[in-house]
Amino acid sequence: MFFCLFLVLFPCWSDFVLVWEEPRVANDDSSGVSSAHRKWREQFLSRLKQAGLLQEQREVCQEKKTTCFVLLSAPWSVLCYYAEEISLRVPLQVVTAPIVNWSEQLLSKLSLPNPFSQEVPNPPPDYYTCQFRTNKLERFLGSDDKETFFKTTQRHQVLYEILARTPYGSVKNGEVGIDRLISEQVFSAAYPLHEGDFKLPSPPVPLQALGLRQILYEFWSKWSCWRRYQPLDHIREYFGEKIALYFAWIGFYTGWLLPASLIGTLIFLVGFWLVATDVPAKEVCESGDTFIMCPLCNICSSWNYSSICITYKAGLLFDNGGTVFLSVFMSLWAVTFLEYWKRTCSALSHRWDCSDFQDVEERPRPEFTAMAPMTMRNPVTGAEEPYFPEKKRFNRTVTGCMVIVIMVAVVLMFLIAIILYRTILSVVIYKSATAGRIASFSGSVLNLIVILMLSRVYVTLAHILTRWEMHRTQTKYEDMFILKVFIFQFVNFYSSPVYIAFFKGRFVGYPGNYKTLFGVRNEDVSLSLWVFVMPKEKYDEAGEEEQTEEGVSPWEADYQLLVCEGLFSEYLEMVLQFGFITIFVAACPLAPLFALINNWVEIRLDAQKFVTEYRRPVVERAQDIGIWFPILQFITHTAVLSNVSWPPPDLLYRGFRDEKGDYLPEYFHLLAIRLSFIIIFEHVVFFVGRLIDLMVPDIPEEVEMKIKREHYMAKEALAENQVHLLMVAPLCFSFTPFLQDSCLTGIFWFFVFFQSLGRTLILSDKDLHQRGSRVPQPRRDSPPLDLKEEPGGTDPTSSC
């Protein structure tokens, strides 16, 4: 009983958990108990022991199956070895400067209360940091306490690095790492443990006594926190930089939607005033039988112009003179938003020690380390790393691009096929009063099924292609995968709105010369073109949490939670939303308001999922939001071109025809004016964006000062060795001339050695070594069992 209570209260004894299930029926031929899987599992666990990990196995017996848990932890020597291997950053000194955002500063200067602030207990301190080195251990802050020196998230990183690079079979066949074992169903799951329960203790305790997960639940994921600042430093401390940057971005984006939603709502309200005062609207509604319009189809009758009175007034609500101003405003808004996000992101990345992550610190992916055919020296760090020939990667990338083009073409072919289906169906049942509705509804359902099926196939294909391209780092791997899927989804989501905005009704013809497709007017086909929102798979678990039995172990409770599948779907949803409110804002001025309300709900739902419903994900570092930022820039440029070329009601232009149906010169004059406006406006917007880029520095001044301070402290940490080296040389000259010559010779060869060492950092063909089938452990096969502090030397690779 005492042991169980100890494990519940102190679950951090285990850094990582491996799980597999075995059926209790002996003759059941399930994959979990097959001989091959059992052999791989035993081999994998044996290799983990050789790497120095501590293991403890637990079993939970149920009626039909037995769930086996392996609790993994890393001793101090293993932590030190891999912390240096994967370039973990550790603290040198506490930063005393307060962290204040721009809205707090503005409200403080105006002496106004801040409705967004809240006092979150136990704020994580900010540190000056540098990369960990074992022989510099005494210079790091908190190095005297081995239990708390490495943060919990850093321990998780070390454990996952070992799990991801440990082979269990043939390395040539890619039988490496825990991810492959989970995909082969050898293990059911692998996850780090949450830090206790998220619920507050029943007897109230001081806020400072709450755990980090409880703080996030109380001050972040609750619906009552919808108008408060997000505790980004707490999020980063618990989930890591990558997830924290996502919530920082969506919070920043939501804040910037406030002015856009106010302007859009005002434009929409202006539409109500125009409905009551617009002169053309009154003329249309009061025309009666004065204007008789041509038939809409070959078998249709004439119709009165006044019959569109309600439709015309409804159009004024969304399409009026104010939408021109809104289009200009949203174009400038999008450009300015991205420029200020770069500034915010640079401040966060430095505060979270990720400023140089992608350029210097990011290690090769564990799968890449295991499967790369050769090694090469890194030109920046000088360390020997796995290498994949660039020519082979280029050829594979080109092949992947060809597959993308083919898949996009397949999507367009299906869209055209469905349009043809609706056209043919309309021809077949044209006598029915509901022919158009039947064709539209059945075509929309068929289109939804096809798009969902193709989307699932394409995402799986994108995973296979990106893995086959052998990208070195996790950042590059994710960027290429995101790019492939976004191209597909961009065509998927925006093809229908683009058709409706720029092509619908352009190929109808004119009275006496209507254009048809299979005998049906083209306008009839486009009238019922669908625009639908792709259903997003959401886990709406608010109020649907599974209740576990009291006294259950932490690893068993976490096993019942959902698997966190990353941030791809969340980013994709927000980026597509950003495209809709910028590219097509002229069609719906209320789009920014709807996006604002959606994002308020989305932040709380995502927070609840990460805190209460998901297993704790492995911490991932990131310098920014990755390739999503270039995608946002592409959408912004597209939005500028779309807003300036958005077609206003131009029925008047189609009237500039002579008796033969040819356009009059006045039509081309108006067309030239519109084209000139597009070119001038587009250049003005991009000029303003460039001007903002020049006036607003990407890195704030206070961040630049902190960077200089951190570099200075890193130099000071090594000043003792440099001073010691300079003090040795003068001592030599106090001895005999013979000793002086010997000392000078020694110093000469000392600099020759370091000069030759510098030359080795230059890449050449000699730096490539065939790896063969050896186990791809970097530099040493296993960490030393007993690490001792080495005396400070002059090794340049040990610098901070």
NORHUBEL-V861320 format. One record per residue. PSI is psi in whole degrees, -180 to 180 (999 if undefined). OMEGA is omega in whole degrees, 0 to 359 (NA if undefined). Layout:
[[PSI,OMEGA] [PSI,OMEGA]]
//
This chain:
[[-46,179] [-38,180] [-43,179] [-41,179] [-38,178] [-43,182] [-35,179] [-39,182] [-30,183] [72,182] [-8,185] [1,174] [-34,180] [132,178] [-29,184] [155,182] [132,171] [139,185] [140,167] [158,182] [142,178] [131,177] [147,182] [-15,177] [125,188] [-34,185] [13,178] [121,183] [57,177] [160,184] [-26,184] [-25,183] [13,178] [155,183] [-38,180] [-43,180] [-40,179] [-39,179] [-45,179] [-42,182] [-45,179] [-40,179] [-41,181] [-47,179] [-35,177] [-41,178] [-34,178] [-37,176] [-41,178] [-30,178] [-6,175] [6,181] [145,175] [139,184] [146,173] [127,185] [137,176] [151,179] [141,176] [113,184] [132,175] [-174,187] [-42,185] [-11,184] [163,175] [124,179] [123,182] [131,179] [132,173] [115,181] [121,183] [142,174] [156,183] [128,175] [173,185] [-42,182] [-41,179] [-40,179] [-45,180] [-43,182] [-51,184] [-25,174] [-39,175] [-34,182] [-43,183] [12,172] [49,173] [146,180] [136,183] [158,190] [145,172] [-40,183] [149,179] [137,175] [123,185] [-11,182] [135,180] [153,179] [112,182] [132,178] [173,189] [-35,182] [-37,176] [-43,179] [-42,182] [-47,180] [-33,178] [-40,179] [-33,179] [-1,181] [40,179] [147,176] [149,181] [107,181] [-8,184] [-14,186] [156,174] [149,180] [105,179] [126,184] [159,175] [57,177] [132,179] [132,180] [154,176] [140,185] [152,158] [131,187] [166,169] [172,183] [144,183] [137,173] [131,184] [-40,183] [0,174] [24,189] [-40,186] [-12,181] [-6,182] [148,182] [129,179] [16,183] [-12,180] [-13,180] [100,183] [-22,182] [-32,185] [1,183] [-49,175] [132,178] [162,180] [-42,180] [-34,177] [-37,175] [-40,177] [-40,178] [-43,179] [-46,181] [-43,181] [-35,177] [-43,179] [-45,181] [-36,185] [-22,183] [-2,182] [125,179] [156,176] [0,180] [-137,181] [123,179] [-35,180] [-31,180] [7,178] [21,181] [72,186] [135,166] [157,183] [-31,181] [-41,178] [-38,179] [-37,178] [-40,178] [-30,177] [2,179] [25,172] [-42,171] [149,178] [-32,183] [160,172] [122,187] [151,169] [159,184] [146,169] [157,179] [77,178] [-174,181] [153,179] [-18,181] [146,178] [147,179] [145,184] [-49,169] [121,182] [140,178] [161,176] [147,182] [-32,180] [-17,180] [-3,181] [150,174] [167,184] [-38,178] [-39,178] [-37,178] [-43,179] [-38,179] [-41,186] [-37,188] [10,182] [-52,189] [-15,180] [149,181] [-26,180] [-12,181] [15,188] [-28,182] [12,182] [158,172] [144,175] [138,177] [78,189] [-37,180] [-36,176] [-40,178] [-44,179] [-37,181] [-31,185] [-40,186] [-12,179] [171,187] [-36,185] [-47,178] [-38,179] [-37,178] [-34,177] [-48,181] [-30,175] [-42,181] [-47,182] [-32,175] [-42,177] [-44,179] [-43,179] [-40,177] [-40,180] [-17,177] [-17,180] [-55,179] [-35,179] [-40,180] [-35,178] [-45,179] [-44,180] [-41,178] [-39,178] [-42,178] [-39,179] [-40,179] [-32,175] [-32,178] [-36,177] [-40,178] [-38,180] [-33,179] [-36,182] [-23,187] [-7,185] [126,182] [-48,177] [-35,178] [-41,178] [-40,180] [-40,179] [-46,185] [-27,183] [6,183] [-26,179] [-126,180] [22,184] [-43,184] [121,178] [123,184] [158,181] [156,178] [148,180] [-18,178] [172,185] [-25,182] [8,181] [163,178] [171,178] [163,182] [156,182] [140,179] [-29,182] [-12,182] [-14,180] [20,183] [-51,183] [-42,179] [-40,180] [-43,179] [-37,177] [-34,178] [-31,179] [-27,180] [-35,185] [-23,185] [95,179] [-173,182] [-28,180] [-23,180] [-25,176] [-46,177] [-41,180] [-38,178] [-43,178] [-45,182] [-46,183] [-31,176] [-48,178] [-35,179] [-45,182] [-43,180] [-45,181] [-38,180] [-46,182] [-36,180] [-42,181] [-26,175] [-37,177] [-40,180] [-45,179] [-42,182] [-39,179] [-37,178] [-42,180] [-42,182] [-35,177] [-41,180] [-30,181] [17,172] [41,180] [15,185] [-37,182] [22,188] [-52,185] [-31,184] [-38,188] [-48,195] [-24,188] [127,182] [160,174] [152,177] [144,179] [-40,178] [-38,177] [-40,178] [-39,184] [-31,190] [-5,179] [140,186] [-14,184] [174,179] [160,178] [150,180] [135,175] [125,183] [-17,182] [-51,185] [-20,183] [-4,180] [148,178] [125,185] [158,177] [151,188] [139,174] [129,185] [134,182] [-33,181] [-43,178] [-41,179] [-39,179] [-44,179] [-41,179] [-37,179] [-41,177] [-42,177] [-42,177] [-38,178] [-37,178] [-39,177] [-39,178] [-46,180] [-42,179] [-43,181] [-39,177] [-40,177] [-38,178] [-42,179] [-47,179] [-37,177] [-41,178] [-39,177] [-45,179] [-39,180] [-39,180] [-37,175] [-43,177] [-38,177] [-44,180] [-37,179] [-48,181] [-41,179] [-37,178] [-36,177] [-41,184] [-41,185] [34,186] [-24,181] [-19,180] [144,181] [-25,182] [26,183] [-44,181] [-42,181] [-41,179] [-46,180] [-41,181] [-47,183] [-48,181] [-37,178] [-38,179] [-42,178] [-44,179] [-41,179] [-41,179] [-45,180] [-44,182] [-44,182] [-42,178] [-42,181] [-46,180] [-36,180] [-44,179] [-43,179] [-41,185] [-39,179] [-42,176] [-43,179] [-37,178] [-39,176] [-46,182] [-46,182] [-42,182] [-39,177] [-37,181] [-27,181] [-12,174] [64,177] [143,190] [-49,186] [160,178] [-35,179] [-46,179] [-38,179] [-48,182] [-37,180] [-44,181] [-37,177] [-45,180] [-42,181] [-43,180] [-48,184] [-37,182] [-40,178] [-43,179] [-48,183] [-30,177] [-47,176] [-40,183] [-48,187] [-37,191] [-4,182] [-45,180] [-49,177] [-37,179] [-41,178] [-46,182] [-38,185] [-38,191] [-15,185] [-25,182] [128,178] [2,182] [-15,185] [35,182] [-34,186] [-155,181] [166,183] [128,183] [-14,180] [54,179] [141,178] [139,185] [161,175] [113,185] [36,177] [1,181] [136,178] [139,181] [-33,181] [-34,178] [-36,180] [-41,186] [-15,183] [-32,185] [24,176] [134,188] [151,168] [115,182] [159,177] [128,180] [129,179] [132,180] [128,180] [112,181] [143,173] [95,183] [77,189] [10,179] [118,182] [4,182] [30,184] [141,179] [134,179] [123,179] [157,181] [148,178] [143,179] [2,179] [149,183] [153,181] [-41,182] [-33,177] [-39,178] [-42,179] [-29,179] [-26,180] [-11,181] [170,180] [156,179] [129,175] [118,185] [21,176] [-174,186] [7,186] [-50,183] [-37,179] [-46,178] [-44,183] [-42,179] [-45,182] [-38,181] [-41,176] [-38,176] [-43,178] [-38,177] [-41,181] [-40,184] [-9,178] [-43,183] [-41,187] [26,183] [-27,180] [-23,179] [-22,181] [95,181] [-21,180] [-1,182] [-44,177] [-36,179] [-45,177] [-38,179] [-38,179] [-48,179] [-42,179] [-40,183] [-35,175] [-43,178] [-40,184] [-41,181] [-45,180] [-40,179] [-45,179] [-40,179] [-43,179] [-38,180] [-45,183] [-35,184] [-40,191] [-26,190] [-22,182] [148,164] [153,182] [122,179] [157,175] [134,183] [134,175] [135,177] [154,180] [147,180] [-28,180] [-165,181] [10,172] [-144,185] [-10,177] [-30,180] [-48,173] [-34,177] [-42,176] [-37,176] [-40,177] [-42,179] [-37,179] [-44,177] [-40,177] [-38,180] [-39,179] [-47,179] [-37,181] [-43,184] [-35,180] [-21,181] [10,179] [123,188] [118,174] [170,177] [112,187] [39,177] [-27,180] [-36,182] [-36,183] [-12,178] [-9,180] [70,180] [152,174] [-172,183] [-25,179] [-6,181] [2,180] [153,181] [144,175] [162,179] [-31,180] [-33,179] [-42,181] [-29,174] [-46,178] [-37,178] [-39,178] [-39,178] [-44,179] [-42,180] [-39,178] [-41,178] [-42,180] [-47,183] [-44,182] [-46,181] [-42,180] [-42,179] [-36,179] [-45,181] [-46,180] [-31,175] [-43,178] [-42,177] [-42,178] [-37,179] [-41,177] [-39,179] [-37,180] [-35,184] [-32,183] [110,181] [145,180] [-31,180] [120,179] [157,184] [-40,181] [-30,177] [-40,177] [-39,179] [-40,178] [-37,179] [-44,178] [-40,179] [-41,181] [-41,177] [-39,179] [-43,180] [-34,177] [-38,177] [-41,180] [-31,180] [-23,180] [4,184] [-31,182] [-43,180] [-40,182] [-42,178] [-39,180] [-40,180] [-39,180] [-24,181] [-19,182] [-39,186] [-45,180] [-29,180] [-30,183] [-30,186] [-3,177] [-2,179] [-168,183] [162,178] [-35,180] [-44,180] [-33,177] [-44,179] [-40,180] [-41,181] [-43,178] [-40,178] [-41,179] [-43,179] [-37,179] [-50,180] [-27,177] [-46,180] [-31,175] [-41,179] [-46,181] [-29,176] [-41,178] [-33,177] [-36,177] [-35,180] [-27,181] [-16,179] [-10,178] [132,186] [139,175] [174,180] [-23,180] [-18,181] [-8,181] [133,180] [132,176] [135,185] [-24,180] [-141,183] [19,182] [158,179] [125,188] [56,174] [132,185] [129,173] [-53,178] [151,182] [-32,180] [154,181] [154,177] [147,182] [-24,182] [98,180] [134,177] [151,179] [131,178] [147,178] [145,181] [128,181] [-160,182] [21,180] [117,183] [-21,181] [-10,181] [11,182] [159,178] [999,NA]]
//
